[in-house]
Amino acid sequence: MKTLIVVTGPTAVGKTALCINIARHFGIPIINADSRQIYRELRIGTAAPTEEQLRQVRHYFVGTLSLDDYYNASIYEQQVMELLPQLFATSAFALLSGGSMMYIDAVCNGIDDIPTVDDATRATMKRRLTTEGLEALCEELRRLDPEHYAIVDRQNPRRVVHALEICHMTGRTYTSFRKNERKARPFNIVKIGLNRPREELYQRINARVDQMMADGLLDEARHLLPRRHLNALNTVGYKEMFAHLDGTWTLDEAVERMKGNTRRYARKQLTWFKKDSEVNWFTPDDQDNIIHHIQSHC
Protein backbone atom coordinates (compact mmCIF):
# COMPACT_ATOMS: atom_id res chain seq x y z
CA MET A 1 0.00 0.00 0.00
CA LYS A 2 1.13 3.58 -0.65
CA THR A 3 2.46 5.41 2.42
CA LEU A 4 1.98 8.99 3.57
CA ILE A 5 4.87 10.07 5.80
CA VAL A 6 3.72 12.75 8.24
CA VAL A 7 6.46 14.74 10.01
CA THR A 8 5.31 17.13 12.69
CA GLY A 9 6.46 18.80 15.87
CA PRO A 10 6.69 22.21 17.53
CA THR A 11 7.83 25.36 15.80
CA ALA A 12 11.62 25.77 15.37
CA VAL A 13 12.32 22.11 16.18
CA GLY A 14 13.98 21.52 12.81
CA LYS A 15 11.26 20.04 10.58
CA THR A 16 12.25 21.81 7.36
CA ALA A 17 15.87 20.71 7.19
CA LEU A 18 15.08 17.11 8.14
CA CYS A 19 12.19 16.85 5.67
CA ILE A 20 14.37 18.10 2.82
CA ASN A 21 16.76 15.25 3.60
CA ILE A 22 13.93 12.71 3.81
CA ALA A 23 12.42 14.01 0.57
CA ARG A 24 15.75 13.74 -1.23
CA HIS A 25 16.30 10.23 0.17
CA PHE A 26 12.97 8.98 -1.24
CA GLY A 27 12.98 11.25 -4.30
CA ILE A 28 9.66 12.90 -3.42
CA PRO A 29 8.29 16.45 -2.92
CA ILE A 30 7.10 17.99 0.35
CA ILE A 31 3.46 18.82 1.05
CA ASN A 32 3.44 21.79 3.43
CA ALA A 33 1.09 21.60 6.42
CA ASP A 34 1.74 25.05 7.87
CA SER A 35 -1.42 27.11 7.62
CA ARG A 36 0.48 30.41 7.44
CA GLN A 37 3.29 29.48 5.04
CA ILE A 38 0.63 28.96 2.39
CA TYR A 39 0.34 32.77 2.07
CA ARG A 40 2.90 34.36 -0.22
CA GLU A 41 3.04 37.63 1.76
CA LEU A 42 4.12 35.92 4.99
CA ARG A 43 7.64 34.76 4.23
CA ILE A 44 9.70 36.07 7.14
CA GLY A 45 7.23 35.80 10.02
CA THR A 46 6.35 32.17 9.18
CA ALA A 47 9.94 31.00 8.59
CA ALA A 48 8.84 29.77 5.17
CA PRO A 49 11.33 27.64 3.20
CA THR A 50 14.04 29.74 1.59
CA GLU A 51 14.51 30.03 -2.17
CA GLU A 52 17.47 27.65 -1.89
CA GLN A 53 15.37 25.07 -0.01
CA LEU A 54 12.58 25.39 -2.57
CA ARG A 55 15.13 24.73 -5.32
CA GLN A 56 16.41 21.59 -3.56
CA VAL A 57 12.98 19.95 -3.23
CA ARG A 58 9.62 20.78 -4.74
CA HIS A 59 7.14 22.07 -2.15
CA TYR A 60 3.36 22.15 -2.46
CA PHE A 61 1.21 24.71 -0.59
CA VAL A 62 4.01 27.22 0.05
CA GLY A 63 3.25 30.79 -1.03
CA THR A 64 0.37 29.69 -3.24
CA LEU A 65 -2.33 31.99 -1.84
CA SER A 66 -2.82 35.69 -1.20
CA LEU A 67 -3.91 36.91 2.22
CA ASP A 68 -7.22 37.95 0.69
CA ASP A 69 -8.04 34.40 -0.45
CA TYR A 70 -10.54 32.46 1.64
CA TYR A 71 -9.07 29.21 2.93
CA ASN A 72 -9.58 26.69 5.72
CA ALA A 73 -8.69 23.17 6.84
CA SER A 74 -11.59 21.66 4.90
CA ILE A 75 -10.37 23.13 1.60
CA TYR A 76 -6.85 22.01 2.46
CA GLU A 77 -8.05 18.44 3.07
CA GLN A 78 -9.83 18.38 -0.26
CA GLN A 79 -6.83 19.72 -2.19
CA VAL A 80 -4.30 17.39 -0.55
CA MET A 81 -6.56 14.38 -1.14
CA GLU A 82 -6.74 15.38 -4.82
CA LEU A 83 -2.95 15.78 -4.99
CA LEU A 84 -1.95 12.52 -3.31
CA PRO A 85 -3.08 10.13 -6.11
CA GLN A 86 -0.91 12.11 -8.53
CA LEU A 87 2.12 11.76 -6.25
CA PHE A 88 1.46 8.09 -5.54
CA ALA A 89 1.34 7.42 -9.28
CA THR A 90 5.12 7.91 -9.40
CA SER A 91 6.24 6.90 -5.89
CA ALA A 92 5.28 4.58 -3.06
CA PHE A 93 5.74 7.50 -0.65
CA ALA A 94 4.41 11.00 -0.11
CA LEU A 95 5.65 13.40 2.57
CA LEU A 96 3.52 15.88 4.51
CA SER A 97 5.21 18.17 7.02
CA GLY A 98 4.20 21.05 9.26
CA GLY A 99 3.03 22.14 12.67
CA SER A 100 -0.58 23.17 12.01
CA MET A 101 -2.52 20.70 14.08
CA MET A 102 -5.88 21.04 12.32
CA TYR A 103 -4.38 20.73 8.83
CA ILE A 104 -2.54 17.52 9.70
CA ASP A 105 -5.61 16.09 11.41
CA ALA A 106 -7.76 16.99 8.39
CA VAL A 107 -5.55 14.94 6.06
CA CYS A 108 -5.02 11.98 8.40
CA ASN A 109 -8.51 11.67 9.87
CA GLY A 110 -10.79 13.82 7.75
CA ILE A 111 -12.81 16.82 8.77
CA ASP A 112 -16.54 17.23 9.23
CA ASP A 113 -18.42 18.25 6.08
CA ILE A 114 -19.42 21.69 7.30
CA PRO A 115 -20.90 23.95 4.59
CA THR A 116 -18.74 26.68 3.09
CA VAL A 117 -19.93 30.07 4.32
CA ASP A 118 -21.21 32.34 1.56
CA ASP A 119 -19.71 35.80 1.02
CA ALA A 120 -22.79 37.69 2.20
CA THR A 121 -22.96 35.84 5.54
CA ARG A 122 -19.23 36.22 6.07
CA ALA A 123 -19.40 39.97 5.43
CA THR A 124 -22.38 40.39 7.75
CA MET A 125 -20.74 38.54 10.65
CA LYS A 126 -17.46 40.38 10.13
CA ARG A 127 -19.33 43.68 10.39
CA ARG A 128 -21.22 42.51 13.48
CA LEU A 129 -18.01 41.47 15.20
CA THR A 130 -16.66 44.98 14.65
CA THR A 131 -19.81 46.84 15.71
CA GLU A 132 -21.18 44.58 18.47
CA GLY A 133 -18.04 42.97 19.85
CA LEU A 134 -17.07 39.42 20.73
CA GLU A 135 -18.99 39.25 24.01
CA ALA A 136 -22.32 39.96 22.32
CA LEU A 137 -21.68 37.29 19.69
CA CYS A 138 -20.74 34.78 22.38
CA GLU A 139 -24.07 35.44 24.07
CA GLU A 140 -25.88 34.89 20.77
CA LEU A 141 -24.03 31.60 20.27
CA ARG A 142 -25.06 30.53 23.79
CA ARG A 143 -28.71 31.01 22.78
CA LEU A 144 -28.48 29.45 19.32
CA ASP A 145 -26.13 26.54 20.01
CA PRO A 146 -25.54 26.03 23.75
CA GLU A 147 -23.79 22.70 23.15
CA HIS A 148 -21.07 24.27 21.01
CA TYR A 149 -20.95 27.34 23.24
CA ALA A 150 -19.94 25.06 26.12
CA ILE A 151 -16.80 23.84 24.35
CA VAL A 152 -15.75 26.62 21.97
CA ASP A 153 -12.77 28.88 22.76
CA ARG A 154 -14.74 32.02 23.55
CA GLN A 155 -11.58 34.14 23.37
CA ASN A 156 -11.12 33.17 19.71
CA PRO A 157 -13.27 35.45 17.50
CA ARG A 158 -12.76 33.27 14.42
CA ARG A 159 -14.19 30.17 16.11
CA VAL A 160 -17.18 32.01 17.58
CA VAL A 161 -17.96 33.87 14.36
CA HIS A 162 -17.67 30.74 12.21
CA ALA A 163 -20.14 28.84 14.40
CA LEU A 164 -22.62 31.71 14.14
CA GLU A 165 -22.10 31.94 10.37
CA ILE A 166 -23.18 28.30 10.05
CA CYS A 167 -26.17 28.84 12.36
CA HIS A 168 -27.45 31.82 10.38
CA MET A 169 -26.69 30.45 6.91
CA THR A 170 -28.20 26.98 7.40
CA GLY A 171 -30.77 27.44 10.13
CA ARG A 172 -29.11 24.56 11.97
CA THR A 173 -26.72 24.47 14.90
CA TYR A 174 -23.01 24.18 14.26
CA THR A 175 -23.08 21.14 16.57
CA SER A 176 -25.40 19.28 14.19
CA PHE A 177 -22.66 19.20 11.54
CA ARG A 178 -19.93 17.94 13.88
CA LYS A 179 -19.81 14.15 13.67
CA ASN A 180 -16.12 13.65 14.54
CA GLU A 181 -16.05 10.42 12.53
CA ARG A 182 -12.66 9.27 11.28
CA LYS A 183 -12.59 8.86 7.51
CA ALA A 184 -10.95 5.82 5.94
CA ARG A 185 -7.86 6.61 3.87
CA PRO A 186 -6.67 4.52 0.90
CA PHE A 187 -3.04 4.71 2.04
CA ASN A 188 -0.86 3.85 5.00
CA ILE A 189 0.12 6.68 7.37
CA VAL A 190 3.41 6.78 9.29
CA LYS A 191 3.60 9.65 11.77
CA ILE A 192 6.95 11.04 12.92
CA GLY A 193 7.05 13.53 15.78
CA LEU A 194 10.13 15.68 16.31
CA ASN A 195 11.13 17.09 19.66
CA ARG A 196 14.18 18.34 21.53
CA PRO A 197 15.00 18.93 25.21
CA ARG A 198 12.95 21.92 26.33
CA GLU A 199 15.85 24.32 26.94
CA GLU A 200 17.36 23.47 23.56
CA LEU A 201 14.02 24.05 21.85
CA TYR A 202 13.60 27.38 23.62
CA GLN A 203 17.09 28.46 22.57
CA ARG A 204 16.23 27.62 18.96
CA ILE A 205 12.98 29.60 19.22
CA ASN A 206 14.82 32.63 20.58
CA ALA A 207 17.46 32.36 17.87
CA ARG A 208 14.79 32.06 15.17
CA VAL A 209 13.04 35.21 16.38
CA ASP A 210 16.35 37.08 16.35
CA GLN A 211 16.98 35.85 12.80
CA MET A 212 13.49 36.94 11.71
CA MET A 213 14.20 40.42 13.02
CA ALA A 214 17.54 40.50 11.21
CA ASP A 215 15.78 39.35 8.01
CA GLY A 216 13.34 42.26 8.15
CA LEU A 217 10.23 41.08 10.03
CA LEU A 218 9.45 44.60 11.22
CA ASP A 219 9.37 45.92 7.65
CA GLU A 220 7.26 42.94 6.56
CA ALA A 221 4.76 43.70 9.36
CA ARG A 222 4.76 47.42 8.52
CA HIS A 223 3.84 46.59 4.94
CA LEU A 224 1.01 44.32 6.17
CA LEU A 225 -0.36 46.75 8.76
CA PRO A 226 -3.35 47.87 6.62
CA ARG A 227 -4.47 44.23 6.42
CA ARG A 228 -4.01 43.38 10.09
CA HIS A 229 -7.73 42.58 10.46
CA LEU A 230 -7.29 39.44 8.34
CA ASN A 231 -7.36 36.17 10.28
CA ALA A 232 -4.04 34.97 8.85
CA LEU A 233 -2.31 37.89 10.58
CA ASN A 234 -3.83 37.08 13.96
CA THR A 235 -0.75 35.06 14.77
CA VAL A 236 2.44 35.13 16.80
CA GLY A 237 5.06 37.40 15.32
CA TYR A 238 2.81 39.77 13.44
CA LYS A 239 0.65 40.61 16.47
CA GLU A 240 3.70 41.70 18.47
CA MET A 241 5.11 43.76 15.60
CA PHE A 242 1.73 45.45 15.11
CA ALA A 243 1.65 46.30 18.83
CA HIS A 244 5.06 47.93 18.49
CA LEU A 245 3.96 49.87 15.41
CA ASP A 246 0.92 51.04 17.39
CA GLY A 247 3.25 52.38 20.08
CA THR A 248 2.08 49.87 22.70
CA TRP A 249 5.51 48.28 23.20
CA THR A 250 9.07 49.23 22.43
CA LEU A 251 10.74 47.07 19.80
CA ASP A 252 12.73 45.20 22.48
CA GLU A 253 9.53 44.54 24.42
CA ALA A 254 7.76 43.30 21.28
CA VAL A 255 10.64 40.94 20.47
CA GLU A 256 10.65 39.51 23.99
CA ARG A 257 6.87 39.05 23.86
CA MET A 258 7.24 37.30 20.53
CA LYS A 259 9.78 34.89 21.98
CA GLY A 260 7.57 34.14 24.98
CA ASN A 261 4.42 33.68 22.89
CA THR A 262 6.26 31.41 20.46
CA ARG A 263 7.47 29.24 23.33
CA ARG A 264 3.89 29.09 24.62
CA TYR A 265 2.64 28.07 21.17
CA ALA A 266 5.28 25.33 20.97
CA ARG A 267 4.02 23.89 24.25
CA LYS A 268 0.46 23.96 22.90
CA GLN A 269 1.57 22.10 19.77
CA LEU A 270 3.34 19.42 21.82
CA THR A 271 0.30 18.95 24.05
CA TRP A 272 -1.87 18.40 20.97
CA PHE A 273 0.50 16.03 19.17
CA LYS A 274 1.26 13.94 22.25
CA LYS A 275 -2.41 13.04 22.52
CA ASP A 276 -1.96 11.05 19.30
CA SER A 277 -0.72 7.56 20.14
CA GLU A 278 0.17 6.96 16.47
CA VAL A 279 3.02 9.51 16.58
CA ASN A 280 6.51 8.03 16.98
CA TRP A 281 8.93 10.50 18.56
CA PHE A 282 12.52 11.23 17.52
CA THR A 283 15.02 14.06 17.68
CA PRO A 284 15.64 15.76 14.32
CA ASP A 285 19.28 14.62 14.47
CA ASP A 286 18.23 10.96 14.40
CA GLN A 287 17.72 10.88 10.63
CA ASP A 288 18.98 7.33 9.99
CA ASN A 289 16.62 5.82 12.57
CA ILE A 290 13.73 7.90 11.26
CA ILE A 291 14.23 6.61 7.73
CA HIS A 292 14.62 3.04 9.03
CA HIS A 293 11.37 3.45 11.01
CA ILE A 294 9.52 4.68 7.91
CA GLN A 295 10.77 1.80 5.78
CA SER A 296 10.00 -0.81 8.43
CA HIS A 297 6.39 0.35 8.81
CA CYS A 298 5.42 0.27 5.14
N, C-alpha and C positions, 0 to 999 in steps of 0.2 A: 504494500500500500504506500502511496505517496505520503511524505512527512513534512509537516509544517514545524519548523524550529522557531520557538518563541523565546527571545532573550529580553529579559526585563530587569528592573532593579531601580534603586533611587537615583535621582539626578546627580550627575558628576561622578558616578561610580566608575565609569569607564566603558560604557556600552558601545559607543561609536567605534572606538579603535578595535575592540575585540571583534565586533560584528564584521568589520571590514576584513579582518583576517579569516574569520569563519566563511564569509562570502567568497573570498578568493580561494580558500581551500576547496570548497564544493563547486566553485564556478557558477555562482548564482547571484542575483541582485538582492538588495535589501528593501523590504517594505517598511516604511517608517510608521511607527505607532506613537508619535508625539503630536498631540492635538494642536500645538502652537507652531511647530516647525513646518506645518503644511502651508502657512501663510508666507508669501514671498517678502512681505515688508518686515518680518520679524526675524532677521538673521542673527543679530548680535545677542539680543536678550533671550533667545531660545537656545543659544549655542548650537545652531544648525550646522550640519556638515559643511566643511570648507570646500572651496572650489577644487582643491587638490583631492580631497576625499571623494568628492562626487565624480572626479575623473577616474579614480582607482576602481570604483564599483558603482554600477548603476543603482540609483535610489528612486523608489516610487513614493509619491506623497510628500515630497520636500519642495516647498516653494511653488506649489501648483495652484494655489488659490490667492485671491485678493482678500483683504480684511473685510470688504463689503459683501463678499459672497456668503450666502447662508449655508451652514454646514453643521452636522452633528454626528454622533456615534452611529446612528442608524444608517445614514448615508454612507459613512465610512465602511460599515459592515457590508453593505450591498456592493460597493465598489471593489473591496478586497476580494469578496467571494466571486466576483466576475473576473478579477485578475488572476486568481490562483490557478484555474484550469489552463490558462495560457502558459503560466510558468511551469506547471507540472507536465506540460506537453513536451518539454525539453530537458527536464531534470526530475530526479526522484525527490528533490528537496526544494523547499522555499523557506525564506528567512524573514521573520517579522520581528522588529526590535523597537522598543520605546518604553517610556515610563508613564504613559497615560492609561490609567487603570481601566476606565470605561471602554476605551478603544480596543484594548487587548481582550477584555471580557466579551465585547461584541463579536469579535472574530472567532474566539474559542468556543463560546457558549451560545451566541446569538443574543439578540435584543428583542424586547417586546415590539410587536407591530403597532406602534402608536402612530396615529395619522400625522402627516406633515401639516404644520400650521400654515394657513393661507396668509398672504401678505397683508390683507386688511385687518385680520385679527391681531397679527403681530404688531402692526403699527398702532392699533388701538391700545393694546396692553402696554406697549412701550410708553405711549403718551400718559396713560393712567399711572404708571409707576412714577413718572416724573412729577405729575400734578398731585397725586394722592399720597404717594409714599409707600414704602414697603409694609409698614405696620397695617395700613388699611387693607392692602391686598392679602396679607396673611389672615386677617379677620374674615375676609370674603371667602378665602379657601377653607377656613374652618367651617363656615356655613355650607358651602357647596360640596366639600369632600372631606369630612372630618377624619376619615381613615387615613388619607394621605397627609393631611395636616399633622397628624400625630407623629409621623416619621420623617417628614421633609425637613431639610436644613432651612430653618426660617430666617437665617442670616444671609442666605444665598438668594439674591433677587432672581437670578436666572431660573432656579429650580421652582420657586414660587410662581413666577410669571408663566413659565411653561405649563405648569399644571392648570392654571386658570385659563390659559389659551385653549387647552384641550376641552375643558369644561364648557366654555362659551361656544366654541366652534362646533362641538359634537352634541351638546346637550346631555352628555354622559360624564360620569366622574372619571378623573384620571386613573383612579384605582381600578376601574373596570377594565382598563386596557392592560394592566400589569399582571401577567400570568407567571413570570419568572420560571418558564419552562426551558430547560436546556435543549437546544437544537442539535440534532445529529449532524456530524460533519463527515464528508466522504474522504477523509484523510486522517492520518495519524498525527498527534500533536505531542511534541517533546518540549517541555518548558524548562528553561534555564534561568535561574535567578542569580543575579550578581550582587555581592555585598562586600564590604570591607570593615575592619575594626572601626568603631564609631569615631574615634579621634582622627583616624586617617581620612575617613570620609569627610568629616568636618573641615579638615585642612584643605582637602581638594575643593570643597564647596567655596571656601574663602578665597582660594587661589583663582577659581573660575570667575568669581565676581570681580576680583581685581583685574583679571584679564579682559573681562567684558568692558570694564570702565576704560582700560587702556585702548581697547578696540573701537571705542566711540559710542558706548551705550547711551550716554547723556544726549548726544546729538541725534541718535536714532529716536529716542523718546521725545525730544523737542520737535522733531519732524512729525511725530505721530500725535502730538498733543491735541490737535483739533478733532481727532477721532477717538479720543479716550473713552467715550461712552460705549464703544463697541465691546461686546463680551470678550473677545479674544485678547483685549488689552487689560482686562480685569485679572491680572496675573502677576506673580512675584517678578520683580525687576522693573517692570514698567510702572506699577503703582507707586513704588518708592521714588522713582525718578520724577513722576508727575508731581508727587508731594513736594519734592525739592523745587521744581519749577514753579509751583504755586507759592513758594516761600514758607511752607510749613516746616521743613527741616533744612539744615545746612547740607551740603553735598556729603560731608563726612558722616553725618547722622543718617542720611538716606542710604549710603553704602552699608553702614553697619546694620541698619534695619533689613536691608536686602539679604545680607548674609544670614541674619537670624531667622528671617522668614523662609529662606531657602532650606536651612537646616530643619526647620519645623515641617516643611513640605516633604522633605526626604523621609522623616520619621513617619509621616502619614502614608507615604507610598509603601514603606516597609511593612507597616501594620496591615495594609490591604493585601499585599502580595503574600505575606506569611499566613494568611487565612487559607490560602490555596494549597492543599496537600499535594497537588500534582507538580508543584515547582521544586526542582532540584537545585540546591544552592552551591555556588562556587565563588571563589575570588576571581576577578578578571585576569589575574596573572596565571591562572591554572588552565591555559588554553588547550594543552594536549589532553588533559583529562576531560575537558568539556567536549572536545571533538570525539573522543573515545565513547563518552556517555551517549552522545547523539547517535553514533553508528551502532552502538550495542542495543539501542531501544527502537530500532527501525524494523 
